Amino acid sequence: MKADSLQMVKVFSSGGDIHYVLPHFQREYAWEKQEWQTLLNDIFGIYEIYQDEKPPEHFMGSLVVINDGTQAGTVPVFRLVDGQQRLTTISLLLCALERQLEDDEAYVGLRKKIRRMLMNQDESGDLYYKLLPTTKYGDRVSYCAIIRGKQPPEGLESKVPGAFEYLTTQLGNRLKSDQVDPNRLFNVLMTSLQVVFINLSQNERPYEIFESLNYKGKSLTQADLVRNYIAMKLSPGRQEPVFTELWSPIEEMLLEKRTVGRSRLGELTAFLRHYFAYHSGALINQEHVYSRFRDRGEAMSEADFEAELTTIKRFAGYYDRLLRPQNEPDKEVRRQLERLNVMESSTGYPFLLFMYDIWQSGQIGRDEFLAGLGLLEIYMVRRFLNQDSTNYLNKMFPPLVKDLGKDIGKAEFAASLKEALGTKNEPSDVRLRQSAETIRLYRRDILTRQKLALVLDGINRRLSSGSGAYTVLNSDPTIEHIMPQTLTEAWKQHLGENWQQDFELLHTLGNLTLVTQDWNSQLSNSIYATKRQRLAEHGLLLNQNYFRDEAPERWNGQSIRGRAQWLMAKATEIWPQLGEAAAGWEERPRNVVILGDIYPVASWRDVLRRTADVAVEWTGADFEQRIIAQYPTYFARQPFEFASYELSNGWWIYVNLSGETVRQISSAIVAAAGIPEDEFEITYW
């Protein structure tokens, strides 16, 4: 290893020929506005104090390279192990400066100097460019187009064009206002900016250095480290074919810039995490994806490692279809995947990878696969209607792979899956009927509204079955609140003296229906009589059948609960119970027994209220530290919008939860308060 401090002019070979190319394990250009502006601030700060006689020095970090000899006889070629973000940005800034001066004859000489820093003007092909970025996300084609003065192709994911546009705009603003002299700025870039130029020998392992380097502003992702390890694991002669045939297609298919589910993980990282969960039966921490990949790789020969990458590529294809069902050629499978995506099924992706593989490998047939997808929809919809936590699913789905995998070929897959899901905290029909009247289903986020639309559309289709032609909303479905979200005085009078209590049911199933955006705007805060008449005339049988034949004269809490039962009865026909009801699901709570004291309760909300009250007394001044700190979602200093209860210490607790969730939270609060587990019990009627 040889390290020297070099001015940027030397990095670009003082205008002579030199060529930097990024190795396969390098990531894409990742800098964004924050990094661009920080660099510009540094540069213009130096500009203010710059003197030709004694240029100030500004250290920009390191450039780590490997000398790859020469090409075309005389051009030195270096593989750029570290420093591409800085070198690419400086190159784009030089190009922006040159482009700003192209119509000014006074700067013809300066423009020639700049071009010599960016291009090997006597060469052709790749060697024409002093810097050759990675091909990922279109970085290379974008950069080369910009250097040649052309427009980058549209539709690429590369951040290079955005960087060039930003730098050009910022520089242009300063030049137009005469804040910057172009020659002086060029000298700042070439002589004041310095790097530590680290030249590795051929027998040193650049991948290990790459893994350990700190990146200014942009840390390495798990996918970056995985790519680096692949290059390290492979012999030099196998790197290019493996990256070309296997890994690069995976990276192009699963872009790390796109995210998956509520985890917000990049697609490739999320895929690897779910792939390992499929293999091991447990979902690993997102920060351990690289280490798990590395540990698996270390136990393999190079041939086995390449075979593993081939398998990973196959599974990446399945994952792409899970994320983007439009890429699935089978129309019925595509439709079912689209519905599962609406239900945010990413927690089930480890199991869905398993299902895809046994279908594609012929271990189960297409009909069994479709039946399995339908069972997963039933399970997900029922848990949504009961507002059960999705955290459980992260732990439930991975081991299900092994549970069902051992029975492949011994029993019908769909029957085995139905039996298994029926034992995995599936809410029973009785539980759903109880939840229907009180559980808040509507939230403002688009994902929740899409789930509601799927449920209500499903009920409409069931009502319409057998009737020949019928109406569905193929576009612009909108959730309409019958009792509006903003109560007018007329609505308060309609509801009566208990309007505040009834208003707590605003977002429950019975108060929601499906219309178009136009209808939603027209109905708005209209009085109930108007809404009832309009909905009775609506094209959807979901609205016609109820508001023409079933709806009461007054709309209040009792009416909302009644319609909730009407809708839930339809929903449980469409998404029927998979298994026998779990113990306790059918029972209504009667008492909470804590430390020998018996507290009568009338509902699950009472269970949570009583438990929290006892926790307040038990913990005293430590309540915030022991309870609030662990479960901040359920507590607030101000009342929640709906269904909250004020504790004796001034904190409010959210109580609009399903029975199973109340059971879990109450047990957790008791444990956090330090009350022995055997001193807490819920009894039932």
ABEGO torsion letter per residue (X at the ends): XBBBBBBAAAAAGGGBBBBBBBBAABBBBABBAAAAAAAAAAAAAAAAABBAABBBBBBAEBBBBBBAEBBGGABBBBBBABGAAAAAAAAAAAAAAAAAAAABAAAAAAAAAAAAAABBAABBEAAABABBBBABGGAAAAAAAAAAGBBBBBGBABAAAAAAAAAAAAAAAAAAAGABBAAAAAAAAAAABBBBBBBBBAABBAAAAAAABBBBGBBBBAAAAAAAAAAAABBAAAAAAAAAAAAAAAAAABBAABBBEAAGBBAAAAAAAAAAAAAAGBBBBAAAAAAAAAAAAAABBAAAAAAAAAAAAAAAAAAAAAABAAABABAAAAAAAAAAAAAGAAAAAAAAAAAAAAAAAGABBAAAAAAAAAAAAAAAAAAAAAGBBAAAAAAAAAAAAAAAAAABGABBAAAAAAAAAAABGBBBAAAAAAAAAABBABBABAAAAAAAAAAAAAAAAAAABGAEBBBBBABGBBBBBABBABBBAAAAAAAEAAAAAAAAAAABAAABBBBBAAAAAAAEABBAAAAAAAAAABABAAAAAAAAAABBABBBAAAAAAAAAAAAAAAAAABBBABBBBBGAABBBABBBBGGBBBBBABAAAAAAAAAAAAAAAAEAAAAAAAAAABAAABBABBBABGBBBBAAGBBBBABBBAAAAAAAAAAAAAAAGBBAAABBBBBX
